Amino acid sequence: MKFLSLTVAFLLAGLFASAQVLPTFQLGVKAGANLSKFDSDNTFSSKNRAGFYGGLWARIGAAGIHFQPELYVSGKKANLVSDATGEVNKVNFTSLDVPLLVGTKFGAAGVGLRLNTGPMFSLILDENQSFSQAAGSVFKADFKNQALAWQFGAGLDIKKLSFDARYELGLSKINKAGYPGTKLNLFTIGLGYRIL
């Protein structure tokens, strides 16, 4: 009986150690919605607008810590409201986003809570701005081709499904010239599915 107890304890310790120490690799797809808001100086105020995102994620982990690179296409939208006239100007563009997150996970038996943070690099793929006369000349073709942000978030894994909520803080200005410093902040929610 003592031998059986020691064997079970050894197997459980081995399983626990392999789950905590040995590297793991996961791959999945995800899609969701974002709420975008421009953070700028006093010339305009900004209101949140809904957009979308979808793409791939990977997770490489060991010893309770994981690295999670992602690649997705994101449609971002924001309303700019002129402080002077109250006129609403719409900004829409598509970007290729690459978050490089570091995080940790708590849980067992296929259910776990994740915490993630890290930089996000964004490459603008196209611009599709629709503006009123007042702001059309200010923004037209004046977005940079890349932006840097920082993401903070939490996720819940249930077997192969994952649910994510994140806040993305814009670190770099996305306009080229002719407009006060404009950074884009986002709140995202998403649903993922692990394929590996």
Order of alpha helices (4+ residues) and beta strands (2+ residues): alpha-beta-beta-beta-beta-beta-alpha-beta-beta-beta
